[in-house]
Amino acid sequence: MLNLGVETICFIITKAREFQVKEQVVIPDTPSGPGDDWALQILADHRDDLTVQEVHAAIADLDPDLQAELIALMWLGRGDYGLDEWDAALGDAMDSYDEHGNTATYLLSHPMAADYLEEGLIAHGYSCQD
């Protein structure tokens, strides 16, 4: 069961897609080393991007438990957890909430974040098409 509104999730999905299809945004699928902060560097280059600002603002307005739900939803859509493991995904997302720092940056640093969020939403029986 989702506590976060489907409209909010769909807004974030739309904005993540808008950001990640821009020509100048290139986020590698994998870092070149375990200590690389490549995603943060790439996103720092786009801090003035209106789309990035909109995602940050939308997520910053969410309580930590709802931000963790977004992270868990991405993990679910990515296949890290099954729907039957939703409570575990939420727990792990809350436990690692501080490790992610800024939830918006964490999500946008994943090249397939929009697709993963959408797949997670579909797993819960919702769609942005409705």
Summary of the structure (lengths in Angstrom):
residues: 130
radius of gyration: 13.9
end to end distance: 17.5
largest distance: 41.1
contacts: 374
relative contact order: 0.21
helix: 63%
strand: 0%
